[in-house]
Amino acid sequence: MNDYLLPLFILNLILTLADAAIGYHVAPALMRRFTPDPETAELSVRGMRTMLGGVVALYMFFNCLGYFRQNGVMVVVVTVVVVVDMVAQLVVRRRIGKG
C-alpha cells in the first residue's frame, strides 16, 4: 500500500480541485431551482460556495494527514469520499438540467 501513497495523494489533490470546480458551478443551478427569490438565491449561493471552501480544506487536511502519517487506508477513504461527492454533484446537476 505504501508504494501507492504518493500517486493517491496526487490523485486526491486533482480530484479535490475538480470536485471544487464542479461544486462551484452546481451551487447556483441548485439554488435557482429551489429558491424562487433571486436575492435569496444569491445569498444561498455565496453561503454554499463558502462552505465549499471548508469542505475542500477538510478533504486536503485528511489527505495530507493520511499521506504524511503513511496511513494508506485514510488516503483511500478520502479518495472514495471525494469521488462519491463528485458523482453526487454530477447526478444532481443532471437532474436539475432535465427538470
N, C-alpha and C positions, 0 to 999 in steps of 0.2 A: 504494500500500500504506500509506503514511503517514497517509492520511485515515482508515484503519480501525484504527489502533493503539489509540486511546482506547476505542472500543467493544469491541475484542477484549480489551483489558486488563480492562475492567469485566466482560465476559462470563466471562473466566477466573476472576476473583475469585468470581463467583457459582457457576460450575461447580465450583471447588475446594471451596467451602463445602458444596455439595450432595454432592460426592464424599466428603467427610469424614463427613457425616451418614449416608450410605449405608454407608460402611465401619464406622462406629461400631456400626451395627445388624447388619451381616453378620458381624462377627467372632465374637460369641457363638454364633450359629447354626452357624457353621463349626466352631468349637472343640467344641461339644457333639456335633456329628455325628461327629467324628474322634477325640475323646478320651473314653474311657469313664469315667475317674475325674473326678468333679465338681471336686475340689480342683485337679487338674492343669489342667482346662479353664479354671477361673477365673484361674489364673496365666497361662495362654496368652492369654486374652482381654485381660488387663491389658497383657501384652507387645505384643500386636498393636495395641492402642489407643495405646500409647506410640509405636510405630513409625509409626502413622498420623499422629501429630503431626509427626514428622520428614518424612514424605512431603509433607504439606501445606506445611510450611516450604520444602521444596525446590521444589515447584510455584510457590509465590508468589515465591521468590527468582528463579527463572528468568523468571517472568512480569514481575517488576519490572525485571530486568536487560535483558530484551528491549525493554520499553517505554521505559525511560529512555535506552537507547542507540539508540533509534529503529531497532531490528532487527526488522522485521516478520516475517521468517522464523522467528525464535526464538519470537515470541509465537504464531504459528500452530502451530508444533511443540508448544508447551506446551498449546495448546487441544486438539490431536489426542490427545496423551498422556492428558490428563485425561478426555476423552470415552471413549477406549478403556478406561481404568481403570474408569470408571463403568459402562460396558456389561458389562465382565467381572464386576464385582461383582454386578450385577443378574442375569446369567446364572447365576453360582454360587448366588446366593440362590434363584433359581427352581428350580434342580436340587436344592438341599437340601430345599426345601419339598415337592418331589414324592417324594423318597427316603425 
